[in-house]
Structures are given as structure tokens and as C-alpha cells.
Amino acid sequence: MKQSSEKNSFKQALSGLERYCAYQERCHLEVELKLKDFDLTDEEKKTLITQLTQSDLLNEKRFATNFARGKFRIKEWGKIRIQQQLRSKKIAEESIQHALDQLDPIEYTEAFSALAIRKLEGIKTNDIQKKRKKLGEMLLYRGWEFGMVYDKVRELIPLA
């Protein structure tokens, strides 16, 4: 009788995870955390992840690409912040690099410039040094590359 309930639990977990992965793109770490909701052996958990990967419901490279595109376009994050977040989700470096390579360089530069100008307009101080520091910190916090930030700050707020 116990074996029947274990098979049922495995099927329920598979069905639940298929819905979970179909709803939105997921990474392996998110699926592993979701698996804690089910009372399964380590072997069954590995089998489930393998099945999800083989059915292409779980695809790390696709997840990384969608994540990078979304965070760039919606939250206006730079490559450094996107890379850090993907690493925190234990995404392979190859998948991270692939995702960052998919970002259009022209769109990336234009978005950076527009963000810098918008952020500069929101800084309410007349002290040039404080203004430069604040703008630089804002852009670095969002994960934009130091060289880009440095050049843009010098361009937008030249020293007298």
C-alpha cells in the first residue's frame, strides 16, 4: 500500500512541477526549492529534474537569457548586476555569458545614457562633487560597468 502512495506522490510532484515550470521560466535552484514541498527521496528528485530538463520545461540557458533581458529592460540593470544575480541562482558561467551576449549593444548603450540623464535630473544638489558621486553610485548600484559610469559622469557633469 505504501508503494502506491509513493508513486502517487511522485506523479503529483511531476504534475505540479510541470505546471510550475510552464507558468514561467525557472532555474534549477527554484525547482529544487519547490521540491522541498514534496516528500520524495533524493533519487526521485533527481529523476524529476531530469524529466523536466528532457521535456525542455527546465532550460538553464533559456532561463538566463530571459532573466537578463527582463532585468535589463524592466529594471534597467547593467550586466554586472545581472551577472551577480544569475550567479546567486547557481547558473553556469557559460549560460550567463550567453545571456549577456544576447543583449543588443546599441540598445544597452542607449538605455544606459537615458537612465543616466534621468537620474541626473533627479539629483537635487548644486555641489558638483556630490552630484557626480551620487550619479556614479546610482549607476554602479544598478550594475553598470565602471568604465561606462566614469565616462558618463565626466560627460554629464564636467568639472568647472
C-alpha positions as CSV (number, residue, x, y, z in Angstrom):
1,M,0.0,0.0,0.0
2,K,2.8,2.4,0.8
3,Q,4.4,1.9,-2.6
4,S,1.2,3.1,-4.3
5,S,1.1,6.3,-2.3
6,E,4.8,6.9,-3.1
7,K,4.1,6.5,-6.9
8,N,1.1,8.8,-6.4
9,S,3.3,11.4,-4.6
10,F,5.9,11.2,-7.4
11,K,3.2,11.8,-10.1
12,Q,1.7,14.7,-8.1
13,A,5.1,16.2,-7.8
14,L,5.8,15.8,-11.5
15,S,2.4,17.3,-12.4
16,G,2.9,20.2,-10.0
17,L,6.4,20.9,-11.2
18,E,5.3,20.8,-14.9
19,R,2.7,23.5,-14.1
20,Y,5.2,25.4,-12.1
21,C,7.8,25.4,-15.0
22,A,5.2,26.0,-17.7
23,Y,3.8,29.1,-15.9
24,Q,7.1,31.0,-16.1
25,E,10.8,30.2,-16.9
26,R,12.5,28.7,-13.9
27,C,16.1,27.8,-12.9
28,H,17.3,24.5,-11.3
29,L,17.6,26.2,-7.9
30,E,14.0,27.4,-7.9
31,V,12.8,23.9,-8.8
32,E,15.0,22.3,-6.1
33,L,13.5,24.7,-3.6
34,K,10.0,23.8,-4.8
35,L,10.8,20.1,-4.5
36,K,11.1,20.6,-0.7
37,D,7.3,20.8,-0.7
38,F,7.1,17.2,-1.7
39,D,8.1,14.1,0.4
40,L,10.4,12.5,-2.1
41,T,13.8,10.7,-2.0
42,D,16.9,12.3,-3.4
43,E,16.8,9.8,-6.3
44,E,13.2,10.8,-7.1
45,K,14.1,14.5,-7.0
46,K,16.9,13.9,-9.5
47,T,14.6,11.9,-11.7
48,L,12.0,14.7,-11.7
49,I,14.6,17.3,-12.6
50,T,15.9,15.1,-15.4
51,Q,12.4,14.6,-16.8
52,L,11.7,18.4,-16.7
53,T,15.0,19.0,-18.5
54,Q,14.4,16.4,-21.1
55,S,10.9,17.7,-21.8
56,D,12.5,21.2,-22.1
57,L,10.4,22.7,-19.3
58,L,13.6,23.4,-17.4
59,N,16.2,25.0,-19.5
60,E,19.0,27.0,-17.8
61,K,20.3,28.8,-20.9
62,R,16.8,30.0,-21.8
63,F,16.1,31.0,-18.2
64,A,19.3,33.0,-18.1
65,T,18.6,34.8,-21.4
66,N,15.0,35.7,-20.4
67,F,16.2,36.8,-16.9
68,A,18.9,39.0,-18.4
69,R,16.5,40.5,-21.0
70,G,13.8,41.2,-18.4
71,K,16.0,42.7,-15.8
72,F,17.7,44.9,-18.4
73,R,14.5,46.2,-20.0
74,I,12.3,46.4,-17.0
75,K,14.6,47.2,-14.0
76,E,17.3,48.8,-16.2
77,W,20.1,46.7,-14.6
78,G,23.5,46.6,-16.1
79,K,25.5,43.5,-17.0
80,I,27.3,43.3,-13.7
81,R,24.2,43.2,-11.6
82,I,22.5,40.7,-13.9
83,Q,25.6,38.5,-13.7
84,Q,25.7,38.6,-9.9
85,Q,22.0,37.7,-9.7
86,L,22.4,34.8,-12.1
87,R,25.4,33.5,-10.1
88,S,23.4,33.7,-6.9
89,K,20.9,31.4,-8.7
90,K,23.8,29.0,-9.4
91,I,23.6,29.4,-13.2
92,A,26.6,28.1,-15.1
93,E,29.1,30.7,-16.3
94,E,28.5,29.6,-19.9
95,S,24.8,30.3,-19.7
96,I,25.4,33.6,-18.0
97,Q,27.8,34.7,-20.8
98,H,25.4,33.5,-23.4
99,A,22.6,35.6,-21.8
100,L,24.7,38.7,-21.6
101,D,25.8,38.3,-25.2
102,Q,22.1,38.3,-26.3
103,L,21.7,41.9,-25.1
104,D,21.8,44.3,-28.0
105,P,24.9,46.6,-27.5
106,I,23.2,49.6,-29.1
107,E,20.1,49.2,-27.0
108,Y,22.3,48.6,-24.0
109,T,24.2,51.9,-24.5
110,E,21.1,53.9,-25.3
111,A,19.3,52.6,-22.2
112,F,22.4,53.5,-20.1
113,S,22.5,57.0,-21.4
114,A,18.8,57.6,-20.9
115,L,19.0,56.2,-17.4
116,A,22.0,58.4,-16.5
117,I,20.3,61.6,-17.8
118,R,17.0,60.7,-15.9
119,K,18.9,60.0,-12.7
120,L,20.9,63.2,-13.0
121,E,17.7,65.3,-13.3
122,G,16.5,63.8,-10.0
123,I,19.6,64.8,-8.1
124,K,18.8,68.0,-6.1
125,T,22.1,69.4,-5.1
126,N,24.3,72.2,-6.6
127,D,27.6,70.8,-5.3
128,I,29.3,69.4,-8.4
129,Q,31.3,66.8,-6.4
130,K,28.3,65.5,-4.6
131,K,26.2,65.4,-7.8
132,R,29.0,63.4,-9.5
133,K,29.3,61.0,-6.6
134,K,25.5,60.4,-6.3
135,L,25.1,59.8,-10.0
136,G,28.0,57.4,-10.1
137,E,26.8,55.5,-7.1
138,M,23.3,55.2,-8.5
139,L,24.6,53.8,-11.8
140,L,27.0,51.4,-10.2
141,Y,24.3,50.1,-7.8
142,R,22.3,49.1,-10.8
143,G,25.2,47.1,-12.1
144,W,26.5,49.2,-15.0
145,E,30.2,48.8,-15.8
146,F,32.6,51.2,-14.0
147,G,34.2,52.5,-17.2
148,M,30.9,53.4,-18.7
149,V,29.8,55.1,-15.5
150,Y,33.0,57.0,-15.1
151,D,32.9,58.3,-18.7
152,K,29.2,59.2,-18.5
153,V,29.6,61.1,-15.2
154,R,32.5,63.1,-16.7
155,E,30.4,63.8,-19.8
156,L,27.3,64.9,-18.0
157,I,28.9,66.8,-15.1
158,P,32.2,68.2,-16.2
159,L,34.4,69.9,-13.7
160,A,34.4,73.6,-13.9
